[in-house]
Amino acid sequence: MASDNNKSLSPPIFPSVSYSTTPGDMGFSPETLSEQSPFFYSRWDNPTVRMLEQTIAKLEGAESAVCFASGMAAISGLFLSQLEQGDHLIVPTVCYPGVAELARDILPKFGIEVTSVDMSDIKLVQQAVTPRTKLLHLETPANPIWRLSDIEALTRLAKQHGFKVSADSTVATPLGTNPLSLGVDFVMHSLTKYMNGHGDALGGVVAGPHDDIAALRRDILVHFGAALSAFDAWLILRGIETLSERMEAHQRNAAMVAAFLEVHDNVLNVSYPGLPSHPQHALARRQMRLFSGMMSFVPKDPQKALDRVADRLKTISYAVSLGKAKSLMFYIPSEEIQATSFQMSEEEYLKYRDWAGDGIFRLSVGLEDPVLICADLDALLRA
Ligand SMILES: *Cc1c(COP(=O)(O)O)cnc(C)c1O
């Protein structure tokens, strides 16, 4: 690559759409495409994107990885490559809303049956398995209440029944958990979040066994076309250079903010996997080397806190997304998310409300001085 001969310390960006080849170098069929193939067309493979794929494969201990234009493109691509008409997919009841909606509203149109279960309860998962179950998709910790899934227990169940497991590890990051080492078949990330870390590029990745990743590239990336741009791959590569330092700081700040919220007079509940009060803290300690920077809390009076957002936030921004250097916070009303994204059973919804009440504030703790983050929160919450 260009950096080999000019000694550049930063990776080069290759914007080229196509690459000069010679007749016979490669046919025009993606069938022959592999990681060893010469570059041909940037929707198939691009030198800057390939550097990012190799970096992520190394971080996850994977044979191979393929990038997409967003996290949703990566997840939907994986589902489309692994599932066909008549197959059964198991997803978590509470997870990234885009995934919940895709599984419930879109996949059944293609003849894929979907069951959503609370994956923190292995017995419920066992009950959901059918002879046609082909894939279980887990997310841990799961947005927005940071419920954990026991990856080893779920992969053991999968091996008994002969289905595959994919893990959305966006929040844990490869520094917190390596799901492949715990037995999953595929790990995926929204690169938009902690991996890039600066909130200025969208991206997604799936990592796993060489042959499956080659098929994902050949069948899905090439034909559905959600290729990651070289410029965004470059930004994400730059973000990954500081991933370790950023994650340490996110976790350090999050631990302070969670401790502050937990003893606040006007807070009912806090969920952060790093808190001993988290119902799955023991699992978090076993499965996560880092607890990351995501938490949610339930104020005694959510409406009062919401009314103060516009005037009182100085450090935290009120916005969606997560994993950015800047702190981000967003309110998720229980009724609304139940009506739109989750549509849980009555029993599941009551369990959710038990914890979340009328609504929760999801907080992505950034890299600012944690004293300033807590001051903002106190300004929203104090009497
Ligand atoms: C953001 C996110 C996604 C979707 O990623 P995009 O890059 O926004 O498409 C999927 N899973 C989790 C856990 C996320 O936080």
Residues whose N, C-alpha, C, O or C-beta is under 5 A from the ligand:
A	BS01	LIG	S70 G71 M72 A73 Y96 D168 T170 S190 T192 G203
